[in-house]
Amino acid sequence: MIPERMKAAVYKGNQTIEVEDYPTPVVGPGDVLLEVSHCGVCGSDIHFVLEGWSPPNKVHGHEFSGTVVKVGDAVTAWKIGDAVVGGPTVRCGECEYCRAGRPNLCSGRGAVSGGDWQGAFADYMRVPEAELLRLPDGLTLREAALTEPLTVALHGITLAKVAPGERVLITGGGPIGALSAAALIHRGITDVVVSEPSSVRRALCERLGATVVEPGELTTPSMPDQIVPEPFHAALECSGHALAMEQCLGQLARTGRLVLVGAGIKPPRFDPNRIILNELVITGAFCYDAGGFERALEMLAAPDFPTDVLIEPVDVGLHELRDAIGRLGAGEVPAKVMVAPTQKVRNDG
């Protein structure tokens, strides 16, 4: 029996979250109702709460997995009891970007978390049937909640055009930076360096097989035509901090590529002469590759992919979400925090 009201963690503004009785979503003809199993806390959720990016009275959370508990009359792809994970939003398929295989840039895309969308920091979530994916054999719902952030990491790697034998710098060893390192190493790119100020995050990235440094260990040459002794072919900036973006530029070899993955408010100040004299390439990474979710699920299901290292060992409930966001924002938590809305007893991993 699905209740008419559920528990949801509602952002109220002024850095506060309250767990409220909330209407259970009503399923339309083409919709599926999920009982949320797990939802990861994204960097955008941290910005929404700690930096006020979100309007009040919103339920966030988009890195979710769950079990189908109800389907609309027109739904044909799913049945009650199916284990699923959230996939990409359906795009128009007709604009120049969709036709070019870049649906993440679709001209018809809506605002992030806009409209009446309700996220997965709640007991239940309504999702259009076309925006769900089936879990591969052997992958748990908890592990599957890593799919969306891994897809983000894979998109950055695609844009960086990393080739075997190249050196890669990652600035920011939080969840996206760690997933980027894990994905690169899984693909055979072994010379991966992660720059991160937090000691617990450096330790996690070292467990993944990356070399770790503190940001102060990276020095930038004084002249724009000079190159550091051991330059990087590509850099993935995953922290969203302006100083890290600027620092990446000074670590690149000639023709090096800088991909801005992390979002932040303060803009960087790039040296145009360094860009010109060394023919450096800077691009942003927004969302996902076409087909990125399928590749992420395949990678997560691989027996040697370190999902256990990438997820915090203990899940949190809705009432613990605000505290978790604060600790993530302070860099105190190394791995992905999973919220388990309906979980009654905390697990031990």
N, C-alpha and C positions, 0 to 999 in steps of 0.2 A: 504494500500500500504506500503510494507516494504522498507525503503530506502536502498540504496547501501552503505551508510556510516552512522555511529552512533557516539554518544559521549561515550568515555571511559576514566576512570582514569588510567593513565599509570605511573607506577613507573619508574623514569628516572635515579635512582642512587643518591648517596649523599643526602639521606633523602628527596628527592623531588618527588612530584607527579604532573603531568600536565594532565588537561582534554583536550583530542585531538579528532579531527575527525578521526575515525578508521573504517576500513572495517567491514561491517556487516558480520557475519559468513555465510559461504556457507553451506547449509544443504546437507549431504550425504544421501544415500538411507535409512539407519537405524537411522538417526538423527532426533531430534526435535529442532526447534528454539523457544526459549522462549523470551517474553518480560519480563525483570526482574522487579518484583514488589519490593522486598526487599532483601537486603543482609547484614548479620551481619558482624561486624568487629571482626575478630578472633585475639587471641594472636599471632598467627603465622604472621598475617598481620602486627602487630606492630613490630615483630622481622625483618620481611622482609624490612621494611622501616627504622626504627630507628637504627637497628643494622647491616644492609647491608646483611642479609641472602639471599636476592634475587638478581639475575642478573638484569641489567637494561632492560627497554622496555618490562616489563611484566604487564599484567592486572590481578590483584589478585581478591580474593573474592570467597569463596566456601560455605558460609552458606546462600543459596539462595532459594527463591520461585519465581514463575512467572506464566505467562499465555501462553499457547501454541498458537503460531501465524503461524506456518508452520510445516509440517511434510514431511519426506522423503518418497519416493515411496514405500519402504518396511515396513514402520511403520504401525503396526496394533493396538497397545495398546492405542494410543492417537489420539485426534482430535482437530482441532482448537477451542480455547475457554476453554479448560480444565485448571483448576487450579492445579498446581503441586508444589512439593518441591523436591530439590535435594536429592538423596539417595546415597547408597554406590557404589563405583566403582566396575564394574563387575570383578570378579577374575577368575582364571583358572578353579577352581573346581576339579582339579586333583592332585595337590601336596599334600604332607603329612599334611600341615597345613589346607588346604581347607577341606580335608577328615576328619580332626579332629574337624571340626566345628569352626576353627579360621581363617576365610578368610582374616582378617586384616593382617595376617602375611604371606600371599600368596607369594610363591617363585618368582612368575612372576610379582609382583607389580612394578610399575615404581617409579621414583623419585617424591617427592612431588612437585607439580606445574611444572613438567618437560615437555619436548617436546613442541608442539605448542598449548598446552592447554591455553584457555583464560577464565578468571574468570568472576564473575558477577558484578564487579564494572564497569558496562557498560549497555547500553540500552538493548542489546540483548545478548543472550548466546546460543551456540550450545551444546546439550547434547545427548548422545546415549539414545535411547528410554528405554533401560533396567535400566537406572540409575535415573529414576524418580519415584516418588510415588504420589498417589492421596491423597488429603486432606480429613480427616474425616469430617463428618457433624459438622457444628458449629465453625470450626477453620478457622480463617482468614488467608490470605496470609502473612500478617505482623507477626502474631503469629507463623505461620508455619516456618518462617525463623529461629526460635529457635531450630528446630529439630536437625540439625547436632551437635551444641554444647551440647545439652541435651544428645544426644547419646554418646558423649565423656564422659560426666559426669557419665552416667549409666554404661559405661564400667569400669571406675575406681571403682565404687561401687561394680560391680560384682567381680572384682579381689580382693577387700578388704574383701569379704565374710562377710559382716556385717549382724549380726543376731539380732533379737529383744532383747532389754534390754542391748545392748552394747553401750559403749561410743565411739564417733567418733570425731576426731580432723580434721579440715580442715585448712590448712595454705594457705592464699591467698583468699581474698573475692572478687576477680574480677568476671567476668561473669561465668567462669567454676566453681569456688568455690561456687558462689551463686547458680548456677544451681544444684550443688552437694548437697548443704544444702537443697534446695527446694525439690529435689527428695527423699532424705533420710526422711525428715519430712513427705512428702506425703505418704511414705511407712510405716510410723508409728515408725520410729527411732527418738525418741524425745530428746535424750541427745546428741546434736550436738553443738560443740564449734568451732567457726571460729576465727582464729588469723589473724588480718589484721591491718597494720599501718594506713591506710587511714580512717579518721573519717566518710566520706560519705559512704564508702563501709561497714564499721561496722554498720552504721545505716540501710542500706538496708538489710543486713543479719539478723539484729535484727527484722526487719519487717517480715522476712520470718519465724521467730520463733526460730532462733538459739541463743545460748549464744555467746557473742562476747568478745574478749579480744585483747589487744595490744600485739605484740610479746614479749615485755619486761616483761610481766607478767608470761611468761612460763619459769620456771627455770629448769635446768638440774642437776641432782645429780652429785656430784664430782667423785664418784666411779662407775665403769661400772656395778656392781652387784646391785646397789641401784635403787629403783623404786620410782617415785614421789608419793605423798600421794593419788592422785586421777588419776590414769593412764588411758590411752585410749586403747581400744581393737584394734582400727584401726585408721590410719591417712591417709588422702588424701592430698598430697602436690600439690597444684594447682598454685603456684606462679612462679615456675621455678628458684627460688633463692637458691643458695647453702646453705646459712645460715639457711634458713627455712627447707631444707631437713635434715640438721644436727640436728636442733632443734626438728623435729618430732621424731627422733630416741629416744631422751631422755624422751619423754612423754609416751612411750608405756609400757603397762603391759607385763609381760612375755608371750611369744608366740604371741605378737602383730604383726600386719601387716602394713607395710608402702607401699603405692602405689604412685609412682611418676607419676603425671599426667601432670604437667606443664613442659615445655621445657626451658632450659637455656644453656648458653655457659659455665659458670664457674662450674667446677665439685665440688661436696661436698667432705668433708673428714670425712668418717664415722669411728667410733670407733669399730674395729672388736671385741674387748673384750665384749662390750655391746651386740653386735649381738650374739656372742657365748654363753655367760653366761645366756642370757635370751631367747635364741632360737627365735630371731626375724626374720621375713620374709620381704624381700624388693623385690619389683617387679616394672616394668614399665608398663604403660598403653598406648598403641598405637591404636588410632582410636576407633573401635567400636566392640561391641558384634555382633555375627551373629543374625540377627533379631532385632538388637537394634533400627533401625529407626522406625520400626512398634511399638515397645514399647514406644519410645519417642513420636510419634504422638498420641498414645492412652493417654499418660499422659498429653500432652499439651491440648488435647480436653476435659479432665476432668473439670467439672465446678468449682472445688475447687482448681485447680492448679493456682498459682499466676503469670500468664503471665504478668499482668499489672505492677507488681513490678519489674519483671526481665528485662523489656525493657524500655529504655529511652523514656520519653513521647514525644519527638520531633525527627522526622527523619532528616537526613542530606542529602544534594545533593552531587553529585560527586565533585563539586568544594569545598565542605567543608570537604572532606575525610581526607586530610592531617592534618588539624587542629584537627579533632576528634581523629586521631591516636596519635597525640602528647598529647592530654589531657588524653586519655586512658593510655598511657605509663607512665604518671605522677601520675596516680591514682586519678585524679580529677573527673572522671566520674564513678558512681557506677554501672550502669546497662549496658545491651547490647545496643550498638549503632547500629541502623538500617540505612543503606544507601538506599535511594529510588531514583534510577537513573533517572527515567522519571518524577518524581514528580515535578510539577511546583509551588505548594503552600505548604508551611510547615504546617504540621498538629499539633494538640494540644493533640494527643493521643486518 
